[in-house]
Amino acid sequence: MTFALRPHVSTARTENGTVLLDETTGRYWQLNTTAAFILNTLIEGASTQEAAHRLRERHPTLPTEQAAGDVASVIRALSAAHLGATVA
């Protein structure tokens, strides 16, 4: 299972992460560098498990369960805001 942004969402990388703009509502969200890394990994086609693994590679002291939880949290937040969805 992978994650994709909806077609009406634009992204812009910033020095501190990524900004997402919902073009239908005009609302935007600021993702910190960790959330942006997770999002970019997912939209490049990585599974949630692979995204958690890559997050742990980036932060070796991060416990496996926390990495998986962080990936799940980003997916939940973006899905709840109607910015993205998991795809099979």
FIVEX-206378 format. One record per residue (C-alpha): x, y, z; residue number from 1; residue in three letters. Coordinates in pm, 1 decimal, decimal comma, always signed. Layout:
<rs>
R        u        v        w pos code
R        X        Y        Z NUM  Ala
...
</rs>
This chain:
<rs>
R        u        v        w pos code
R     +0,0     +0,0     +0,0   1  Met
R   +135,3   +344,3    -92,6   2  Thr
R    +25,1   +701,5    -37,7   3  Phe
R    -53,7   +972,2   -292,9   4  Ala
R   -146,3  +1337,6   -269,7   5  Leu
R   -476,9  +1435,1   -423,3   6  Arg
R   -460,2  +1614,8   -760,4   7  Pro
R   -571,2  +1947,1   -609,3   8  His
R   -271,9  +1963,9   -371,3   9  Val
R    +39,1  +2161,3   -461,7  10  Ser
R   +368,8  +2130,7   -280,2  11  Thr
R   +658,7  +2366,0   -226,4  12  Ala
R   +977,5  +2271,2    -47,1  13  Arg
R  +1102,6  +2518,9   +207,4  14  Thr
R  +1409,9  +2549,2   +422,7  15  Glu
R  +1212,1  +2399,7   +712,5  16  Asn
R  +1018,1  +2125,6   +531,1  17  Gly
R   +734,1  +2144,8   +282,3  18  Thr
R   +422,3  +2355,2   +239,9  19  Val
R   +108,2  +2191,6   +102,1  20  Leu
R   -165,7  +2400,3    -59,5  21  Leu
R   -518,4  +2270,3   -107,0  22  Asp
R   -610,4  +2456,7   -424,7  23  Glu
R   -982,3  +2395,0   -373,5  24  Thr
R  -1001,5  +2559,3    -31,3  25  Thr
R   -698,6  +2787,5    -31,2  26  Gly
R   -580,2  +2633,5   +296,3  27  Arg
R   -218,9  +2539,0   +343,0  28  Tyr
R    -19,6  +2320,2   +579,7  29  Trp
R   +343,1  +2340,1   +687,1  30  Gln
R   +521,4  +2007,7   +727,7  31  Leu
R   +840,9  +1995,8   +929,5  32  Asn
R  +1147,3  +1828,1   +778,6  33  Thr
R  +1061,9  +1486,0   +921,8  34  Thr
R   +702,0  +1489,9   +798,2  35  Ala
R   +822,9  +1619,4   +460,9  36  Ala
R  +1077,0  +1335,3   +440,8  37  Phe
R   +803,7  +1082,3   +518,2  38  Ile
R   +567,7  +1235,7   +262,0  39  Leu
R   +833,2  +1248,0    -10,2  40  Asn
R   +930,5   +888,2    +57,0  41  Thr
R   +567,8   +778,1    +31,5  42  Leu
R   +484,7   +971,2   -285,5  43  Ile
R   +797,6   +828,7   -448,0  44  Glu
R   +622,0   +492,4   -415,6  45  Gly
R   +759,6   +349,1    -91,9  46  Ala
R   +528,5   +139,9   +122,3  47  Ser
R   +454,9   +251,6   +475,7  48  Thr
R   +697,9    -10,8   +605,1  49  Gln
R   +970,6   +107,4   +368,9  50  Glu
R   +909,0   +469,8   +469,9  51  Ala
R   +952,2   +374,7   +835,1  52  Ala
R  +1271,9   +185,3   +748,4  53  His
R  +1412,4   +485,5   +560,0  54  Arg
R  +1319,4   +713,7   +848,6  55  Leu
R  +1517,2   +486,6  +1082,9  56  Arg
R  +1812,9   +495,9   +842,4  57  Glu
R  +1800,3   +873,9   +864,0  58  Arg
R  +1761,3   +869,8  +1244,3  59  His
R  +1935,3   +551,7  +1367,3  60  Pro
R  +1842,2   +603,5  +1733,6  61  Thr
R  +1470,7   +619,7  +1652,4  62  Leu
R  +1290,3   +307,4  +1780,5  63  Pro
R  +1123,7    +96,7  +1511,1  64  Thr
R   +779,1   +138,4  +1668,1  65  Glu
R   +813,0   +515,6  +1680,5  66  Gln
R   +921,3   +533,5  +1315,5  67  Ala
R   +617,8   +328,4  +1213,3  68  Ala
R   +396,5   +546,2  +1433,3  69  Gly
R   +537,1   +865,2  +1281,9  70  Asp
R   +463,1   +740,1   +930,3  71  Val
R   +109,9   +641,9  +1033,9  72  Ala
R    +56,4   +982,3  +1197,9  73  Ser
R   +156,0  +1170,4   +884,0  74  Val
R    -75,2   +954,6   +671,7  75  Ile
R   -365,2   +999,7   +916,7  76  Arg
R   -320,3  +1376,7   +935,5  77  Ala
R   -298,0  +1423,7   +559,3  78  Leu
R   -589,9  +1189,2   +497,6  79  Ser
R   -803,4  +1367,0   +759,6  80  Ala
R   -728,5  +1699,5   +589,0  81  Ala
R   -832,9  +1544,4   +252,9  82  His
R   -485,7  +1608,8   +110,6  83  Leu
R   -396,5  +1251,1    +32,5  84  Gly
R   -501,2   +889,5    +48,9  85  Ala
R   -352,2   +544,6    +55,6  86  Thr
R   -368,7   +353,4   -269,9  87  Val
R   -335,2    -17,9   -335,7  88  Ala
</rs>
